[in-house]
Amino acid sequence: MTAPDDPKQRVPWRKRAVRIALEIGLVAAVYFGVSAWQGRKLLGSSEPAPAFTLRNLEGKPVSLAELRGKRVLLHFWATWCGVCRQEHGALNAVQAGLGPDEVLLSVVADSEDPEAIRRYATEAGIRYPVLLADAAVVRSYRVGAFPTNYFVSKDGQITGHTVGMSTRLGMNARLGCAR
């Protein structure tokens, strides 16, 4: 029986490095493939963001047109979505770090009962704006899965989108690129 330190049993460093690189490449390919598949029906970059006016939790109307001149992260979510629940902390952090020319708007899709949404937002510790969606807005943005993020430039053009879990770093980076 040979000892574990036997040079005959050790895998050469280069072989290990190649194997690790291939595994990382495979994981990245799967991630980007799934991301592309999930976003295949969403609005594309350089398309104008569909106009809307929705009410916030205080009942005040908020219009996307009023935000012209600012970069906007438009976050579609639902209270029943487990992944969405995991993102509340990241979105609170994004909200806290926004510059004067940046806005985070979250659009909750299950807004049949505004009072229930208000209670949920309080219990979840949400500190960013929540707008109550209507079916027409969700359809116009082609949202089919939650969470879905759109990044809108200062001139109202979509610069990108994501579907699924996003990190604070990822959201901030994409919002920063929405120029």
FENQUI-V451433 format. One record per residue. RES is the residue in one small letter. SS is DSSP state (@ for helix, = for strand, . for the rest). Layout:
res:RES ss:SS
res:RES ss:SS
This chain:
res:m ss:.
res:t ss:.
res:a ss:.
res:p ss:.
res:d ss:.
res:d ss:.
res:p ss:.
res:k ss:.
res:q ss:.
res:r ss:.
res:v ss:.
res:p ss:.
res:w ss:@
res:r ss:@
res:k ss:@
res:r ss:@
res:a ss:@
res:v ss:@
res:r ss:@
res:i ss:@
res:a ss:@
res:l ss:@
res:e ss:@
res:i ss:@
res:g ss:@
res:l ss:@
res:v ss:@
res:a ss:@
res:a ss:@
res:v ss:@
res:y ss:@
res:f ss:@
res:g ss:@
res:v ss:@
res:s ss:@
res:a ss:@
res:w ss:@
res:q ss:@
res:g ss:.
res:r ss:.
res:k ss:.
res:l ss:.
res:l ss:.
res:g ss:.
res:s ss:.
res:s ss:.
res:e ss:.
res:p ss:=
res:a ss:.
res:p ss:.
res:a ss:.
res:f ss:.
res:t ss:=
res:l ss:=
res:r ss:=
res:n ss:=
res:l ss:.
res:e ss:.
res:g ss:.
res:k ss:.
res:p ss:=
res:v ss:=
res:s ss:=
res:l ss:@
res:a ss:@
res:e ss:@
res:l ss:@
res:r ss:.
res:g ss:.
res:k ss:.
res:r ss:=
res:v ss:=
res:l ss:=
res:l ss:=
res:h ss:=
res:f ss:=
res:w ss:=
res:a ss:.
res:t ss:.
res:w ss:.
res:c ss:.
res:g ss:@
res:v ss:@
res:c ss:@
res:r ss:@
res:q ss:@
res:e ss:@
res:h ss:@
res:g ss:@
res:a ss:@
res:l ss:@
res:n ss:@
res:a ss:@
res:v ss:@
res:q ss:@
res:a ss:@
res:g ss:.
res:l ss:.
res:g ss:.
res:p ss:.
res:d ss:.
res:e ss:=
res:v ss:=
res:l ss:=
res:l ss:=
res:s ss:=
res:v ss:=
res:v ss:=
res:a ss:.
res:d ss:.
res:s ss:.
res:e ss:.
res:d ss:.
res:p ss:@
res:e ss:@
res:a ss:@
res:i ss:@
res:r ss:@
res:r ss:@
res:y ss:@
res:a ss:@
res:t ss:@
res:e ss:@
res:a ss:@
res:g ss:.
res:i ss:.
res:r ss:.
res:y ss:.
res:p ss:=
res:v ss:=
res:l ss:=
res:l ss:=
res:a ss:.
res:d ss:.
res:a ss:@
res:a ss:@
res:v ss:@
res:v ss:@
res:r ss:@
res:s ss:@
res:y ss:.
res:r ss:.
res:v ss:.
res:g ss:.
res:a ss:.
res:f ss:.
res:p ss:.
res:t ss:=
res:n ss:=
res:y ss:=
res:f ss:=
res:v ss:=
res:s ss:.
res:k ss:.
res:d ss:.
res:g ss:.
res:q ss:=
res:i ss:=
res:t ss:=
res:g ss:=
res:h ss:=
res:t ss:=
res:v ss:=
res:g ss:.
res:m ss:.
res:s ss:.
res:t ss:.
res:r ss:@
res:l ss:@
res:g ss:@
res:m ss:@
res:n ss:@
res:a ss:@
res:r ss:@
res:l ss:@
res:g ss:@
res:c ss:@
res:a ss:.
res:r ss:.
